[in-house]
Amino acid sequence: MSLGLPSKLPGTPAIGELIRGAAPTFSFEFFPPKTPDGERLLWQAIRELESLRPSFVSITYGAGGTTRETTVAVTERVATETTLLAMAHLTAVDHSVAELRNVIGRLAGAGIRNVLALRGDPPGDPMGEWVRHPEGVRYAEDLVRLIRESGDFSVGVAAFPYKHPRSADVESDTLNLIRKCRAGADYAITQMFFDAEDYLRLRDRVAAAGCETPIVAGVMPVTRMATIARSSQLSGAPFPAELLRRFDRVADDESAVRELGVEVCSEMCARLLDEGVPGIHFITMNRSTATREVWQRLAPSDVAAAA
């Protein structure tokens, strides 16, 4: 069913095409603020990272659609007030098809053609039972089809280098990703991971199944020990044991933890680039400094100096 949207959104690049280009993409993820201080920090980070000229930026969508209006508003503002190419996250949780079409239409009205389609986590307890809205969609692949049927959108999906916490095993999780790709996704972006081998094994599994959809690596430098404690919930994978021992040795020194986190993330990203990753997507947590430091270690010296 078409929403009557324009078949083309002129002047707006398709992120899927950028990711399939010759050079790897570099992009940043932000989340919608909930307080005035949070809004100030968000826009400070956006303005500081804008100077790095990322390929695109994305705005997340709260569990259960709790930040729907803020997500759409922030994405619209990024698209209209900055030089950045904006991608909106969209989840199916607690939304009817009519509500989803309304959000899709609003994004298109702001000239936003890039959407990351997610089933999403239940509100309150991310690991709680996932309940389909009685007039909604059940799976992310259904949301992909809905977005693609609604206009000229470039659609991405989530990938899990280990497996989604709700998936029975790695094999079924890989098949779920492939189904989303074959439903019309142009690319996938992984949840954060801390071992390059996890990404490479996922890439190889997908390729072996005959799926050529490019998979962008989602990364986040560890800047606090608290991040490690939550990593299993955030990524669906246990934090690597050997890496944990390295952080444990400096756990009482906050600055040393941060420096190690930037170093480890930079090393992992360099390995991924050597392995031909099509893009790196930095999860910023609305902070710019650590992301900038990793980026500068990866960028050519003349580019890094200009930033």
C-alpha positions in Angstrom: 0.0 0.0 0.0 1.5 3.3 -1.0 1.2 6.4 1.2 1.1 8.6 -1.8 4.6 9.8 -1.1 6.9 11.0 -3.8 8.6 8.2 -5.6 11.9 10.1 -5.2 13.2 12.3 -2.4 15.4 14.6 -4.5 18.8 15.6 -3.2 18.8 13.0 -0.4 21.5 10.4 -0.8 20.6 6.8 -0.1 22.7 5.4 2.7 22.6 1.9 1.1 24.3 3.3 -2.0 27.0 5.1 0.1 27.7 1.9 2.0 28.1 0.0 -1.3 30.6 2.6 -2.5 34.4 2.1 -2.9 35.4 3.8 0.4 34.2 2.7 3.8 31.6 4.9 5.5 32.0 6.5 8.9 28.9 7.4 10.8 27.6 8.3 14.3 24.6 7.3 16.4 22.8 9.5 18.8 19.8 9.0 21.1 17.0 11.5 21.8 17.4 13.6 24.9 14.9 13.4 27.8 15.9 16.5 29.7 17.1 20.1 28.8 20.6 19.2 29.9 20.5 16.1 27.7 19.4 18.2 24.7 22.3 20.6 25.3 24.8 17.6 25.4 23.2 16.1 22.3 23.5 19.2 20.1 27.0 19.9 21.4 28.1 16.4 20.3 26.3 16.8 17.0 28.0 20.1 16.2 31.4 18.9 17.3 31.2 15.7 15.3 29.7 17.5 12.3 33.2 18.9 11.5 34.4 15.3 10.9 32.0 15.1 7.9 30.6 11.7 8.6 28.8 9.7 5.9 25.6 9.9 7.9 24.2 10.0 11.5 21.4 8.1 13.0 18.9 8.9 15.8 17.6 6.0 17.9 14.0 5.2 18.9 13.2 4.5 22.5 11.8 1.1 23.7 8.1 0.8 22.9 8.3 4.0 20.9 8.8 6.0 24.1 10.8 8.7 22.3 8.9 8.6 19.0 8.1 12.3 18.8 11.6 13.3 20.0 13.3 10.9 17.5 11.3 12.3 14.6 11.8 15.9 15.7 15.6 15.5 16.2 16.0 13.7 12.9 14.0 16.5 11.2 16.2 19.1 12.8 19.4 17.3 11.9 18.1 17.0 8.3 17.1 20.7 8.0 19.6 22.6 10.3 22.9 20.8 9.7 25.0 19.5 6.9 24.6 15.9 8.1 22.7 13.1 6.3 20.2 11.9 8.8 18.8 8.4 9.3 15.9 7.7 11.6 15.4 4.5 13.6 11.9 3.1 13.6 10.6 0.2 15.8 7.5 -1.8 15.6 6.9 -2.1 19.3 3.4 -0.9 20.5 2.6 0.6 17.1 -0.2 -0.1 14.7 0.4 -0.2 11.0 -1.5 3.1 10.8 0.8 4.7 13.3 3.9 3.4 11.6 2.7 4.8 8.3 2.1 8.2 9.9 5.7 8.3 11.2 7.0 7.2 7.8 5.0 9.9 6.1 6.3 12.5 8.5 9.9 11.5 7.9 9.3 11.7 4.1 7.8 15.1 4.5 11.0 16.3 6.1 13.0 14.9 3.1 14.3 11.9 5.2 14.6 8.8 3.0 16.9 6.7 5.2 15.4 4.5 7.9 16.7 1.7 10.2 13.9 -0.8 10.6 13.9 -2.6 14.0 11.4 -4.8 15.8 12.6 -3.1 19.0 12.6 -4.0 22.7 9.5 -4.1 24.9 9.0 -1.0 27.1 10.2 -1.3 30.7 12.2 -4.6 30.4 14.3 -5.0 27.3 14.4 -8.7 27.9 10.7 -9.0 28.7 8.2 -10.8 26.5 7.8 -9.3 23.0 4.1 -8.7 22.3 2.8 -7.8 18.9 0.5 -4.8 18.7 -2.9 -6.3 17.6 -2.9 -4.0 14.5 0.9 -3.9 14.1 3.6 -6.1 12.5 5.3 -9.1 14.1 8.8 -9.0 12.7 11.4 -6.5 11.5 11.2 -8.0 8.0 7.5 -7.0 7.9 8.5 -3.4 8.9 11.1 -3.4 6.1 8.4 -4.3 3.6 6.1 -1.7 5.0 8.7 1.1 4.6 9.8 0.0 1.1 6.2 -0.1 0.0 5.7 3.4 1.3 8.1 5.3 -1.0 11.6 5.6 -2.2 13.3 4.8 1.1 16.7 3.3 1.7 16.2 0.8 4.6 18.7 -0.7 7.0 18.3 -3.4 9.6 20.1 -4.6 12.8 22.6 -7.4 12.9 24.0 -9.2 15.9 27.6 -10.4 15.6 27.0 -13.1 18.3 23.2 -13.5 18.3 20.1 -11.6 19.4 19.5 -12.4 23.1 16.1 -13.9 22.2 17.4 -16.1 19.4 17.8 -19.8 20.1 21.2 -20.1 18.5 23.6 -18.4 16.1 22.3 -20.3 13.1 18.7 -19.2 13.5 19.8 -15.7 14.2 21.8 -15.6 11.0 18.7 -16.8 9.1 16.6 -14.1 10.7 19.1 -11.5 9.4 19.1 -12.9 5.9 15.2 -12.9 5.9 15.3 -9.2 6.7 17.8 -8.5 4.0 15.7 -10.4 1.4 12.6 -8.5 2.5 14.3 -5.4 1.0 17.0 -4.1 3.4 19.8 -2.4 1.6 22.3 -2.9 4.4 22.7 -4.0 8.0 24.4 -2.3 11.0 25.6 -4.5 13.9 24.9 -4.1 17.5 28.0 -3.1 19.4 30.7 -5.8 19.8 34.2 -5.8 21.3 36.0 -8.6 19.3 36.6 -8.2 15.6 36.3 -12.0 15.1 32.7 -11.8 16.1 32.0 -9.5 13.2 34.1 -11.4 10.8 32.4 -14.7 11.6 28.9 -13.0 11.1 30.0 -11.6 7.7 31.3 -15.0 6.6 28.1 -16.8 7.8 25.9 -14.4 5.8 28.1 -14.6 2.7 28.2 -18.4 2.9 24.4 -18.4 2.8 24.5 -16.5 -0.5 23.5 -13.1 1.0 25.5 -10.1 -0.3 23.9 -7.4 1.8 26.8 -5.2 3.3 27.1 -5.3 7.1 28.4 -2.1 8.8 30.2 -2.6 12.1 28.6 -0.9 15.1 31.3 0.0 17.7 31.5 1.9 21.0 34.7 2.7 22.9 34.5 1.6 26.5 35.0 4.7 28.7 33.7 3.4 32.0 33.7 0.0 33.7 29.9 0.3 33.9 29.8 -0.2 30.2 31.4 -3.6 30.5 28.9 -4.6 33.2 26.0 -3.9 30.8 27.7 -5.2 27.6 25.9 -8.5 27.5 22.5 -6.7 27.6 23.6 -4.1 25.1 25.3 -6.4 22.6 23.8 -9.8 23.1 27.3 -11.2 23.7 29.5 -11.7 26.7 32.4 -9.2 27.1 35.6 -11.0 25.9 37.3 -12.6 28.9 40.9 -11.6 27.9 39.8 -8.0 27.2 38.0 -7.9 30.6 41.2 -8.9 32.3 43.0 -5.9 30.7 40.3 -3.5 31.9 40.3 -5.1 35.4 44.0 -4.3 35.8 43.2 -0.5 35.5 39.7 -0.6 36.9 40.6 1.8 39.8 41.9 4.5 37.4 39.1 6.1 35.4 41.4 7.9 33.0 43.3 4.7 32.4 40.1 2.8 31.7 39.1 5.5 29.2 42.5 5.5 27.5 42.4 1.7 27.2 38.9 1.8 25.8 39.9 4.3 23.0 43.1 2.3 22.3 41.2 -1.1 22.1 38.4 0.4 19.9 40.9 2.0 17.6 42.9 -1.3 17.2 39.7 -3.2 16.5 38.5 -0.7 13.9 41.8 -0.7 12.1 41.6 -4.5 11.9 38.1 -4.3 10.5 39.2 -1.8 7.9 42.0 -4.1 6.9 39.5 -6.8 6.5 37.4 -4.7 4.1 34.5 -3.7 6.4 32.1 -1.5 4.3 31.6 1.0 7.2 32.0 1.8 10.9 29.1 3.2 12.9 30.1 4.8 16.2 27.6 4.6 19.1 28.4 7.9 20.7 26.1 7.9 23.7 25.7 11.7 22.9 29.4 12.3 23.7 31.9 13.4 21.1 35.3 13.2 22.7 36.1 9.4 22.7 34.5 9.0 19.3 36.6 11.8 17.9 39.8 10.3 19.4 39.1 6.9 17.8 38.3 8.5 14.5 41.5 10.6 14.5 43.6 7.5 15.1 42.0 5.9 12.0 41.9 8.8 9.7 44.8 9.8 7.4 47.1 12.2 9.2 46.1 15.2 6.9 42.4 14.6 7.4 42.7 14.1 11.2 44.7 17.3 11.6 42.1 19.3 9.7 39.3 18.0 12.0 
